[in-house]
Each structure stands twice: as structure tokens, then as C-alpha cells.
Amino acid sequence: MDELIEYASLVFESCQLAFDWFYSPVAALGYRRPIELCETSEGRQEIMGVLRKIEFGEFS
């Protein structure tokens, strides 16, 4: 979990924005909140995938 938060903070260039994102519904995650997916490895992989897309500007 710490790794995800750290990466999100880098992607969003803000700890507060990363925190807000984790607790908000995300369309790319089926309108689920990232914090809800952190308990499983599959969920964490899904979150990392979305963060990578955000980082590299892939909005498909």
C-alpha cells in the first residue's frame, strides 16, 4: 500500500491529490475507489496500471 501511495504522490505531484484520488470513485476502475482495491494483489495491479496511464497521458 505504501508503494502505491508513494507512486500516486509522484504521479499527481502532491500527497493531498494522491490521497483524494484514493478515496474518490475512478472511472477507469469501474467507478470504484482505489482504496477499496488495495487489499488484493489484483486490485493493486489494477491501480498501478491506471496510475501508469495517468503518468504517461494514456486516456483511452
C-alpha angles and dihedrals in degrees: 000000000000090000091054093049092047092050092046089051089055093046094049093035088226136078091212094052090048091051091048091049092052091056098043129082110260120207092211088058095051091267090298120137113249091229088064091058099049095090096072131054090231090054092049090050090051091052092048090051092053092046090052090051090050091047093052097037097247104154103169 
